[in-house]
């Protein structure tokens, strides 16, 4: 069972894309908001999937109790999957349009920086090429196309060890990273792999058909969940 965050700040396309993806691969999920999490909604799930949208409402609405529930979920062997704003939310420091802000979930010790104007200035979106690194998730593939929509590049602190799964074709900065946290695993993505090609034209493809990058996402989620089970 995966919890999908549905509170204030989540964008409809990315949230719906995640839910459609989980339905497509047959993985049970339920929607939660910040109040649900504070009341124990993560006690019986394998992980939480945090959509894109706008990160500040996540920081605002998740009380210390809710944030502690998130970190405890991962520490005991669960997973946190964050895409775009969900990835910013997991970082201890973000730089947004040049302004540094400290967040307090602190799953990722490092900097999440965006938007990346060299790919597409905010509030635009664009298909971009990701360079895939040598990792079991990538199954020998070398690149893929994904939708960029204001997401971050990741710069770990010297104390934070990460595996880089993918880099942006523009400049080679880390676009997708994964790392252990306690007995669990964190997966952070700067691009929207839950959406299809048509999203670049303003049309969201949630059918698993043309352009959907769900095969890679399925491998990534399965591998991430497996890391917690192994520990």
ZAPA-523843 format. One record per residue (C-alpha): x, y, z; residue in three letters. Coordinates in pm, whole numbers, padded with zeros to 5 digits, always signed. Example, Ala and Ser with C-alpha at 12.3 -4.5 7.8 and 13.67 -1.06 7.14 Angstrom:
+01230-00450+00780ALA+01367-00106+00714SER
% end
This chain:
+00000+00000+00000UNK+00132+00343-00102UNK+00000+00670+00041UNK-00034+00948-00218UNK-00030+01300-00081UNK-00339+01497-00187UNK-00319+01805+00033UNK-00294+02172-00060UNK-00019+02251-00310UNK-00045+01934-00516UNK-00093+01986-00889UNK-00388+01800-01044UNK-00197+01656-01344UNK+00093+01515-01143UNK-00129+01378-00865UNK-00364+01216-01116UNK-00068+01083-01312UNK+00074+00912-01002UNK-00262+00758-00917UNK-00309+00634-01274UNK+00043+00490-01274UNK-00016+00302-00948UNK-00347+00168-01083UNK-00170+00063-01404UNK+00090-00146-01218UNK-00168-00286-00975UNK-00024-00132-00660UNK-00283-00034-00399UNK-00284+00328-00286UNK-00486+00568-00079UNK-00494+00946-00066UNK-00380+01130+00244UNK-00341+01490+00353UNK-00135+01651+00628UNK-00399+01597+00897UNK-00430+01229+00804UNK-00054+01184+00833UNK-00045+01351+01174UNK-00320+01113+01287UNK-00129+00797+01185UNK-00219+00738+00819UNK+00137+00625+00742UNK+00148+00361+01015UNK+00041+00075+00786UNK+00179+00171+00444UNK+00497+00079+00258UNK+00570+00429+00142UNK+00448+00775+00055UNK+00449+00931-00293UNK+00464+01311-00291UNK+00345+01478-00613UNK+00462+01796-00779UNK+00285+02126-00742UNK+00399+02391-00494UNK+00625+02295-00203UNK+00552+02577+00040UNK+00199+02453+00133UNK+00358+02114+00209UNK+00598+02279+00453UNK+00320+02494+00600UNK+00056+02225+00643UNK+00268+01937+00767UNK+00305+01989+01140UNK+00610+01862+01330UNK+00400+01554+01414UNK+00327+01489+01046UNK+00689+01541+00944UNK+00805+01308+01218UNK+00560+01045+01088UNK+00712+01076+00740UNK+01069+01034+00862UNK+00968+00745+01091UNK+00802+00568+00797UNK+01128+00577+00602UNK+01350+00498+00901UNK+01161+00177+00967UNK+01202+00054+00609UNK+00946+00246+00404UNK+01006+00472+00107UNK+00958+00836+00021UNK+00914+00915-00348UNK+00914+01285-00432UNK+00865+01439-00774UNK+00942+01806-00847UNK+00781+01998-00555UNK+00774+01671-00361UNK+01151+01656-00409UNK+01202+02017-00299UNK+00998+01937+00013UNK+01242+01659+00107UNK+01553+01880+00092UNK+01695+02069+00387UNK+01782+02371+00169UNK+01630+02488-00158UNK+01725+02769-00391UNK+01426+02893-00587UNK+01489+03165-00846UNK+01810+03252-00661UNK+01656+03275-00312UNK+01776+03033-00044UNK+01512+02883+00184UNK+01557+02624+00461UNK+01299+02347+00487UNK+01265+02114+00784UNK+01168+01766+00662UNK+01540+01708+00597UNK+01531+01369+00430UNK+01792+01494+00181UNK+02095+01669+00324UNK+02181+01901+00040UNK+02053+02166-00199UNK+01761+02133-00438UNK+01789+02418-00687UNK+01551+02536-00957UNK+01389+02630-01180UNK+01650+02553-01446UNK+01619+02835-01695UNK+01866+02665-01929UNK+01598+02399-01984UNK+01280+02606-01948UNK+01203+02917-01737UNK+00920+02893-01487UNK+00619+02867-01543UNK+00684+02687-01869UNK+00726+02316-01935UNK+00932+02132-02190UNK+01035+01782-02292UNK+01400+01730-02210UNK+01653+01451-02239UNK+01783+01273-01931UNK+02114+01086-01939UNK+02076+00759-01752UNK+02360+00632-01535UNK+02482+00277-01483UNK+02233+00144-01227UNK+01999-00158-01205UNK+01693+00070-01236UNK+01804+00184-01581UNK+01827-00169-01727UNK+02111-00078-01962UNK+01928+00220-02116UNK+02133+00533-02180UNK+01873+00810-02208UNK+01506+00892-02200UNK+01279+01187-02261UNK+01086+01338-01971UNK+00875+01643-01896UNK+01056+01922-01715UNK+00827+02158-01522UNK+01027+02368-01276UNK+01198+02082-01093UNK+01533+02091-00914UNK+01885+01973-00966UNK+02031+01803-00660UNK+02359+01896-00493UNK+02432+01667-00196UNK+02630+01793+00100UNK+02966+01620+00163UNK+02791+01410+00429UNK+02512+01291+00198UNK+02587+00988-00019UNK+02353+00937-00315UNK+02321+00726-00628UNK+02252+00944-00932UNK+02010+00760-01158UNK+01980+01034-01421UNK+02137+01366-01512UNK+01996+01653-01713UNK+02126+01660-02068UNK+02178+02033-02022UNK+02488+02063-01802UNK+02492+01716-01649UNK+02344+01809-01310UNK+02175+01537-01105UNK+01809+01503-01209UNK+01711+01184-01023UNK+01875+01054-00706UNK+01820+00776-00455UNK+01972+00711-00114UNK+01909+00515+00206UNK+01751+00679+00507UNK+01749+00460+00814UNK+01628+00120+00696UNK+01429+00275+00412UNK+01500+00444+00080UNK+01433+00786-00075UNK+01379+00849-00447UNK+01374+01211-00567UNK+01297+01315-00926UNK+01327+01658-01083UNK+01122+01561-01390UNK+00770+01426-01424UNK+00806+01062-01525UNK+00442+01005-01425UNK+00327+01219-01720UNK+00341+01144-02092UNK+00465+01324-02399UNK+00134+01501-02452UNK+00187+01697-02131UNK+00433+01918-02319UNK+00147+02040-02536UNK-00078+02094-02236UNK-00256+01760-02262UNK-00196+01504-01988UNK-00162+01144-02103UNK-00270+00928-01810UNK-00359+00616-02006UNK-00022+00444-01999UNK-00015+00476-02376UNK+00169+00718-02603UNK+00465+00879-02434UNK+00409+00757-02079UNK+00741+00679-01908UNK+00585+00426-01676UNK+00812+00130-01754UNK+01111+00313-01607UNK+00903+00445-01318UNK+00777+00097-01238UNK+01134-00036-01222UNK+01244+00257-01006UNK+00959+00217-00757UNK+01004-00161-00736UNK+01378-00125-00674UNK+01323+00147-00413UNK+01065-00060-00222UNK+01294-00362-00237UNK+01579-00176-00067UNK+01369-00125+00246UNK+01253-00487+00246UNK+01613-00609+00223UNK+01716-00405+00526UNK
% end
